[in-house]
Amino acid sequence: MSAPGTDRPRRIVIVGGVAAGMSAAARARRLDEQAEIVVLERGAHVSFANCGLPYYVGGEIEDRGSLLVQTPATLQAALDLDVRVHHEVTALDAATRSVTVRGPEREEQLAYDALVLAPGAIAVRPPLPGLDSPRVSTLRTVEDAVRLRERIEDGAMASVRRAVVLGAGFIGVEAAEALRRQGLEVDLVGLASHVLPPLEAEIATPVAAELRRLGIRLHAGIAAGSVEHHEDHDVVVLANGERLEADAVLLSVGVHPDTAAFEAAGVACERGAILVDEHGRTNLPDVYAAGDAVLSVDAVTGLRRPVALAGPANRAGRGIADHILRPDSARPLPAPVGTAIVRVGELTAALTGANSAALSAAGIEADTLHLHPTQHAGYFPGAAQMALLVHIRRGDGLLLGAQAVGRDGVDKRIDVLATAIRAGFTAADLIDLDLAYSPVYGSAKDPVNLAGMVGANVLDGTLALWYAQDWERLRPEALILDVRSAAEYAAGHLPGALHIPHTELRDRLDEVREAAAGRPVRVLCGSGVRSHIAHRLLVQSGFDSASLSGGMLTARAVLGDDVLVS
């Protein structure tokens, strides 16, 4: 295919490699053998496994070469791509359809017929005194990971024993575990009230416990105030005055789109992120954008936000190449659902769709389902409980989001739920999913099916829920009824709760009626199964009843053990 109005091949210039940029380049070549495709990468590596960097630092990935997915030479040989590393695009001129490129030897103007912007994001560096210390580093590039690992493993640098990680998001948590795996003392500092802020608190609580089990010291809900540089170490001073000595400080407090040069050239941006349409087009003719630098429309909430995930970036790059070369048949880019997963010690935590904060910001009313199923049949050896949380839209049960944490089986359930969200399923639709079952792999009623059953019960009024977050408010106005066994109750219960095991409830309804004295009854058990049985009995006996979502397992994660009495 030739460039418009010329006999020369179409020139597609791509700014930035890795996920979005290289996906666009590879797809464009597969669609058009004659096109001239130029990839301009500011760094040394155009295609590397940035998600693998923490695992290289921790030593699980031994060879740095494993991080390099492709090189300019392999891309030239396989796809005839003109890949230029150490080439930075410093300006864009939409009128002349050209970019200014600064390379190792000279600066030049490069014309384009189609331009794809995939500049990615750069690490946020907050205005903290002392961040210019040579002991402060980020973990965004292969060079970052290599330098950090060399410092740790260099025999001449045996003094690198203590690390402070600033930022408790996904990369910060992965990096903290990697550093701990290398034998360092690690402090993890996060401004949010809990680690992995996109997770709900009750899902993040087991993650925090696992980090502590690994020996990582957590400092949640606190900011760093400064970094003091000393001759042989640094000191991170927290906002509360606490002082953390460090031989290495890893900065992982977030990223922001690397778009300054393009915004200055007239590319429409919002909060620094590039605005695009359903085909990845910017406001400038034949200029597209994808990846971490782009503002995406959330598939669930409709809100615009950056989605710094490799999967959506790869798909967007591919879709943009389709639109450049086959505009009449190109599919719209899908709005991201935002599925993500992380391993922390022996646990896996994952999420998809919207969390409660996003739903609230979008004004979407939701019911939240908490379940604690095992990953496979309970009678088969190795059964392990997971915590599964599902948000459904109030009224019709549309799936809005899901999160889970556990030792096994989390990835499978979140992937199924991510697919269901993309398909527009309701909670009731989950009941009908025909999922693979063997005692080794699952249950006849898979956790996903169970979530659908609970959701359907909520929607049709069979089940009413109350939440641990509301306990303090409910204490004076409702009877809290604990229907667990005597041993469970003795091991820890909510203050003031009336204890009647669910197997005795039918014979002791008068006792409940006297204690309630006309008040609503709010029932709880271990995970929500027995309290649902009790709830149905109470409702059919004339009580205003509701069952604690997720039972005491969720309540402990939300309220902590300090509120319990035994």
C-alpha positions, 0 to 999 in steps of 0.5 A: 500500500502506498502513501496517499498521493505518492508512489512510495510505500506508506511510512508508519512511524511508531514512537516507543516499543515494548507492548503497544508499540511493538504490537502495532509494528508487528501487526502492521508488517503482517498486513502490509509487506511494502510499508516502511515501518520505523520504531523509535525507542528512547531506551536501549531495549525495544522489546523487554519483559518489564513485568519480569523485572522484580523477578530478576531482582529477586533472582527467580529469573537468573539470566538478564537475557531472558528479559529481552523478548526481541532485539532490533536485529531479530525484528529486522530479520523476522519482520523487516522493521527499522528499529532505532534504539537510543532515539528520542522523539522531542517534537511533533509537527502535525502540519508537516507530518513529521517528528523531530528525532534526537539520536546518538549522532544527530537530530533529524526530521522524520516524516510519517504517513501514520504516527503511533504514539506509545511513549509509555509512562515515567516514574513519579518523583514526588518533591521529597528532599533527598530523592537525589541520593544515589541510593534511590532508584526506580524499577522501570527498565532493564538497566534499573533491575540490573543495577539494583541486583548488581548492588545486592549481589556484588561481594564488595557491596556487602553493606546492602542489607536494608531496603526501603520500598516507597509505594505499596502498589503492585510493583512495590509489593513485588519489589519488596518480596524480591528484595526480601528473597535476596535476604535484605531487611525490607520496609514497605511504605504506602500512603494508602490505608492498605497495601495494593490500594485497588483491592478492597480492604478485606481482600488486601488484609490477607496480603498484608499478613503474608507480607509480614510472614515473609518478614517485610515490615509494613508502614501503611497509611503514612507518607515519606517526608524526606530521605537523609543521605549519610556517608554509608547509608540513607535514612527515610524519615516518615511523616510521623517521625519514624526513621528507617535506615536503608542501604537502598531505597526503591521508589515506586509511588506511581507513574505518569504519562510521558506525553509532554512533547506531544501535548505541546504539539497539540495532542489533546490530553487530560491530566497528561494522558492522551485522549483517543477515540474507539480506534486509538485516533488522537485529535490530530490527523493520522496520529494514533496513541496506545499504552500507558500514556493513553486515557482509557474508558473503563468498561464498567464505570465509563470513567476515563483513567489510564490503564497501565497493563500489558494486555490492553496495551498489546491489543490496542497496538494491534487494533491501531495497526488494523485501522491504519491499514484496514480502516473499513474492517477494523474493530473498535478497541475494547474498553479495558476491564482492568484485570490484574494479578499478583503473587505474594509469598504463597498467596495470589491476589487478583481483581477484575472490573471496578472496585467499590471506590470506582463504583461510588465515583461513578454513582453506581449502586451495587451489592457486594457478595463475599464467599470463602469457597475452597479451590477444589472439592473439600474432601480432596487433599490440599483443599484451601479456602480463598476469599472471593468478592463480587460486586453486582449492580443493584436491581439487575445483578449485572457483574461489575467487578470481582476480587479474590485472594488465596493459595490456589485457584484464584487466577482461574476464577478471576479469569472466568469472571473477567470473561463474564464481565466482558460478556455482560453477564448478570449474577444469575448467568454465573449459575449456568456456566458449565465449568470443568469439574474434577475433585482435583481441580474444582467442585460441582458447584464451582466458586463462580457458580456459587457467587451466581447463586448468592447474587441471585438470592440477593436479587430476588430477596431470598437473601438480605445482606449486612456488612462488617463495615456497618457493625458499629452503626448497627450495634445499638439498633439491631440484635447481632445473632451469632449462629456458630458453634460454641467453640467458634464463639469462644475463640472470638466474637463480636461484643454483645452478640447473642449466641445460638448455634444454627442447629438449635435456632428452631427451638430457641426462637422465643429467646431471639424474639425476647432479645431482639425486642422488636429490633432487626436481627443481624445474623453471622456465622463463619463464612455466610453459609449457616447464617443464610440458613438461619436467616431464612428461618428467621424471615419465615418466622416474622423477623427482620433479618439479614446475613453477614456477607462473608461471615466472621472470615470477612469481618476479621479482615475488615474489623481486625481481631482487636474488636473481638472478645473471647 
